[in-house]
Amino acid sequence: MHKNSKHLMSKKTFLLVSNATAILFFLLCTLAVTAQNDSPGYYTKGEALFKQKNYYEAIQYYEKYLSTEIKATPRSQPFAVKKKAPGKSNLNIHNEVVYGLAESYRMINNYTLAEKWYKEAMSFSRKAYPACPYWYGVSLRANQKYEEAFNAITAFRESYTKMDELLVGADKELENLKFIREQLSKEKDGFFVERKQMPANTSSYALSASQADRAVHTAVHEDKTNNLYVARLYETSRHDNVTGKKKMIALDEAPGIHNGMAAFLKEGKKMFFTRWMVNNGVTTSAIYSSDKTDTGWTKPVPLPEPVNMEGSNSAQPFITADGKYLLFSSNREGGIGKYDVWYAPLDTNGNALLITNAGNIVNTAGDEASPSYHYTSRTLVFSSNGHVGMGGYDIFSAKGDFQLSNWDKPVNAGKPINSSKDDLYFISTDEDNLWNTGWLSSDRATDCCLELFAVRQDNAQYVSGSVTDCSSSQPLQGVALTIKDPKGGKVLLRQQTGRDGSYSFELKNTSRFEITAEKEGYNTANESYKVYFDAGSTSVNNNNICLSLITQPVAHTGGYDMSESATLAKFAFNQSALGNASFYELDSLAALMHQFPSIIIEVGGYTDRRGSEAYNLKLAQKRVDACISYLVKKGISKHRLVGKAYGECCPLEPEKINGEDNPAARERNRRVEYREVK
């Protein structure tokens, strides 16, 4: 069963119980007026509903039977000899009901009550209920009773001889429990995982970013018109504000249709999402698309082949940060197991091309779901119940390459990101460090439903550096330093340099920061930094900041000296698109050129040393063209802009130090500079 639908039905159970809706009221009233000693009828109805996979409704009849049953011997029960089953010479209705309750609660993910009823069923005939010890052990593991679970499943494994899925499952559960022991033995967790409490009776999960400052997640919605609980997509102003005000994304709907897990292209104007429905316990799902217009979202349409294939389900789309690949989960033919991770390159219109399976390193005989991709670290993130983990679905990561379909062995994210229940939909909110901050969806805190959890890595960065005079290289005392978060402009701290021009400070969960250095008589300097780290403490030594003395103004530019080159824009590796951080410098240059219409500017493009010289010259030209195009849009004549591609020449800093790669230097060398043409 698809994970979205499984948890949707579980949430439906929770909502019906907690809200005592009209449907449940009608059901219970109907049961109440039935003859009090009609126990066999309750059993028969419960069995029929169980076979139809209506587990919640089956539970109501099973429990009604137990509350009214007449304690008697199997011989005196009206149905005692009317039905036979393997290992059951005379059917004991009480035992059947107890085991049916255990199975029903397990199927709706309520392992607390599943454990209770499996425990009672453990006293029944092992021949009649051979799977009972296994599922009892699974329930104990899900309820974090690890040693009891290990003993129960070990006993089952030693006595069970049939070569089937239960035997394979028992071996895997024992591996999981050994892994859990290893995780529990660690002295300190590397992460903080915080449950985000949603409004009452709401299951929320599967967060994704629609734009830089907006996020979308899935939540259960009550359709009062049709007396249904359905999944819908909701948008919030920011990914850190999911518990605040949210707005449902209005889509063309039909009763019983569910929407979930959205992904976006074209700056949030094109949306891919999962649409599914459940009939008689069977889920059918497909990936749909819709475009945002001035009047709202267009009518959703299913993606054509090869994404959606007849006779199979596709779900949980994710689009890489560069917009080049679509990832999703599907049980289509040609896979490794049940649900696998698949991906496809996208053309410029967002159409999927050739579909590729992620292969047997990533995929297993079980289920792989909710894939995402961290672009900077080149890491695939997904959930699986087939790899060794802590139980249920666990979150894994694997570094690799789409073009080669070559992936490293998946690594379990471990405790506390993973739990003994189901953990899915991990999405990183830090473009530089995969695990620094993010969101996951888990049912660890409930007996039914997925909820959103914020993830924050336990880390600290001890940053140090110095400020000097550019001409004399002498240290500068008393330089005022302002450290900011470049994403929102928030001031993180302020301090001054000491006698030796040095400074030091501590940051936490900060991948990027800016330092503004100011001292009277000197030009202000601004430096940007990027930090890569893992859990724990990291020492970071910044490059020296130098301040230049204020010189006499250049007459024809009103005090602006542009004879020296200055950085206009910076670029990610192998990219030529302008980032948000570049717009301020570009806008400032445009304003200056409007103020002084006689000056002519050279725009020079540079790369790092990776790649061939010819390729880097082309890449540098693309970067130059991007800057010139932006300035032209701001009203600057092309005749006043001289573009030149320098490529990998003229690095600002060496890209290797003592033979070791220097990523920070390569980042500074990927730039576009400008200077006045005399």
Disulfide bonds with the S-S distance in Angstrom:
Cys448-Cys449 2.24
Cys470-Cys546 2.17
Cys649-Cys650 2.37
